[in-house]
Amino acid sequence: MSIHDAPPNTPPTYTTHNHLPQPPPTHTSHNHNLHPQVSDEALIQLLQLGFSHKEATRALRFNEGDVQRAAAFCVETRQQQAARREQEREHRVKRRKQMQ
């Protein structure tokens, strides 16, 4: 039976080098566990605290939906980013002084 002889709405099967039917390949890019859903209620709580949608969603996913841990994660991430920007600024100032 070829793929053209299969009944309609039948998922295709794939063969390997030994010609045994195999299930269709799975792609991890379609794995919904990579981006678990976050509850609307938890998201709203973080948005009301002033975090962006992207920050809140990421924090909730990293912290399994725990709002308190997600809020702490957001604050910590912002502090790390601010420290990194300050270090970069200091580095630029130092380089300018060396060039003069």
Secondary structure, DSSP 4 states (H G I P E B T S, - for coil): --GGGSPTTPPP-EE-TT--EEPPPP-GGG-GGGS----HHHHHHHHHTT--HHHHHHHHHHTTT-HHHHHHHHHHHHHHHHHHHHHHHHHHHHHHHHH-
